[in-house]
Amino acid sequence: MVARGRGAIVNIGSGASIVVPSHPLYAIYAATKVYVDQLSRSLYVEYKSYGIDVQCQVPLYVSTRMASEVAFVEKPSLFVPSAEKYADAAVRFVGRGARCTPYWAHSVQWFVASLLPDALLDAWRLSIGITRMKLTRR
Ligand SMILES: NC(=O)c1ccc[n+]([C@@H]2O[C@H](COP(=O)([O-])OP(=O)(O)OC[C@H]3O[C@@H](n4cnc5c(N)ncnc54)[C@H](OP(=O)(O)O)[C@@H]3O)[C@@H](O)[C@H]2O)c1
């Protein structure tokens, strides 16, 4: 990419590390996504002048196997796009900044979350984590 003077790298982060202030009981997952975000941002700055765009995309829920197994999210809905719908939005955002949330309804959720106090989001995520743990152990 450096030799060609152009290229694009897309890394997949998660709302788990950026949209909410904590992700209790999924701490390691959220921590790896913080790593992806900072790695992407630093590489974005390092390689911008070489014509290479490094981007961290921040999806919220997308209806995939992982979402059904880990988050018990089964069907696509307005706020949970299918993988195809997400991918459609994702490719249109390649090269548009170091970090983005390509799917419009995820941006709406992120905006709403930004208006809420951290303590409320912490309590909400903890209750979701506990519920999921119980479901997983059944
Ligand atoms: N779905 C969501 O709600 C959501 C939200 C935020 C972020 N994300 C992120 O989106 C990315 C894609 O997840 P997804 O939702 O598309 O899940 P997915 O449909 O379950 O796909 C996961 C993919 O990762 C591959 N994979 C899993 N473990 C692997 C390993 N040890 N080595 C190599 N490949 C491995 C799987 O390969 P096989 O098919 O061969 O098993 C599969 O292709 C992940 O980074 C996830 O954190 C997802």
The ligand as a Tripos MOL2 file, in Angstrom:
@<TRIPOS>MOLECULE
LIG
   48    52     1     0     0
SMALL
NO_CHARGES

@<TRIPOS>ATOM
      1 N1        -22.8490   -8.7230   15.6190 N.am      1 LIG1
      2 C1        -22.7960   -7.6730   16.4240 C.2       1 LIG1
      3 O1        -23.8070   -7.2800   17.0530 O.2       1 LIG1
      4 C2        -21.5100   -6.9260   16.5670 C.ar      1 LIG1
      5 C3        -21.5230   -5.6930   17.2300 C.ar      1 LIG1
      6 C4        -20.3460   -4.9900   17.3680 C.ar      1 LIG1
      7 C5        -19.1760   -5.5070   16.8450 C.ar      1 LIG1
      8 N2        -19.1790   -6.7260   16.2180 N.ar      1 LIG1
      9 C6        -17.9120   -7.2310   15.6850 C.3       1 LIG1
     10 O2        -18.0710   -7.6180   14.3440 O.3       1 LIG1
     11 C7        -17.0640   -8.5890   14.0250 C.3       1 LIG1
     12 C8        -17.7020   -9.7060   13.2350 C.3       1 LIG1
     13 O3        -18.6150  -10.3930   14.0750 O.3       1 LIG1
     14 P1        -20.0030  -10.9540   13.5350 P.3       1 LIG1
     15 O4        -21.0670  -10.3130   14.3390 O.co2     1 LIG1
     16 O5        -20.0290  -10.8360   12.0500 O.co2     1 LIG1
     17 O6        -19.9230  -12.4530   14.0170 O.3       1 LIG1
     18 P2        -20.0560  -13.8230   13.2270 P.3       1 LIG1
     19 O7        -21.1180  -13.7630   12.1860 O.co2     1 LIG1
     20 O8        -20.1690  -14.8700   14.2900 O.co2     1 LIG1
     21 O9        -18.6750  -13.9510   12.4640 O.3       1 LIG1
     22 C9        -17.4770  -14.0970   13.1540 C.3       1 LIG1
     23 C10       -16.4080  -14.4710   12.1490 C.3       1 LIG1
     24 O10       -15.1760  -14.5870   12.8540 O.3       1 LIG1
     25 C11       -14.6000  -15.8310   12.4940 C.3       1 LIG1
     26 N3        -13.8590  -16.3370   13.6410 N.ar      1 LIG1
     27 C12       -14.3050  -16.5790   14.8900 C.ar      1 LIG1
     28 N4        -13.3140  -17.0410   15.6740 N.ar      1 LIG1
     29 C13       -12.2230  -17.1020   14.8920 C.ar      1 LIG1
     30 C14       -10.8760  -17.4810   15.1110 C.ar      1 LIG1
     31 N5        -10.4590  -17.8940   16.3030 N.pl3     1 LIG1
     32 N6        -10.0050  -17.3880   14.0840 N.ar      1 LIG1
     33 C15       -10.4190  -16.9600   12.8710 C.ar      1 LIG1
     34 N7        -11.6780  -16.5740   12.6010 N.ar      1 LIG1
     35 C16       -12.5590  -16.6340   13.5930 C.ar      1 LIG1
     36 C17       -15.7600  -16.7460   12.1470 C.3       1 LIG1
     37 O11       -15.3060  -17.7680   11.2900 O.3       1 LIG1
     38 P3        -16.1650  -19.1200   11.0830 P.3       1 LIG1
     39 O12       -17.4320  -18.7420   10.3850 O.co2     1 LIG1
     40 O13       -15.2490  -19.9580   10.2490 O.co2     1 LIG1
     41 O14       -16.4260  -19.6810   12.4540 O.co2     1 LIG1
     42 C18       -16.6980  -15.7760   11.4500 C.3       1 LIG1
     43 O15       -16.3670  -15.6330   10.0800 O.3       1 LIG1
     44 C19       -16.4440   -9.0270   15.3620 C.3       1 LIG1
     45 O16       -15.1980   -8.3780   15.4860 O.3       1 LIG1
     46 C20       -17.4230   -8.4820   16.3960 C.3       1 LIG1
     47 O17       -16.7800   -8.1610   17.6120 O.3       1 LIG1
     48 C21       -20.3210   -7.4320   16.0530 C.ar      1 LIG1
@<TRIPOS>BOND
     1     1     2 1
     2     2     3 2
     3     2     4 1
     4     4     5 ar
     5     4    48 ar
     6     5     6 ar
     7     6     7 ar
     8     7     8 ar
     9     8     9 1
    10     8    48 ar
    11     9    10 1
    12     9    46 1
    13    10    11 1
    14    11    12 1
    15    11    44 1
    16    12    13 1
    17    13    14 1
    18    14    15 2
    19    14    16 1
    20    14    17 1
    21    17    18 1
    22    18    19 2
    23    18    20 1
    24    18    21 1
    25    21    22 1
    26    22    23 1
    27    23    24 1
    28    23    42 1
    29    24    25 1
    30    25    26 1
    31    25    36 1
    32    26    27 ar
    33    26    35 ar
    34    27    28 ar
    35    28    29 ar
    36    29    30 ar
    37    29    35 ar
    38    30    31 1
    39    30    32 ar
    40    32    33 ar
    41    33    34 ar
    42    34    35 ar
    43    36    37 1
    44    36    42 1
    45    37    38 1
    46    38    39 2
    47    38    40 1
    48    38    41 1
    49    42    43 1
    50    44    45 1
    51    44    46 1
    52    46    47 1
@<TRIPOS>SUBSTRUCTURE
     1 LIG1         1 GROUP 0 **** ****
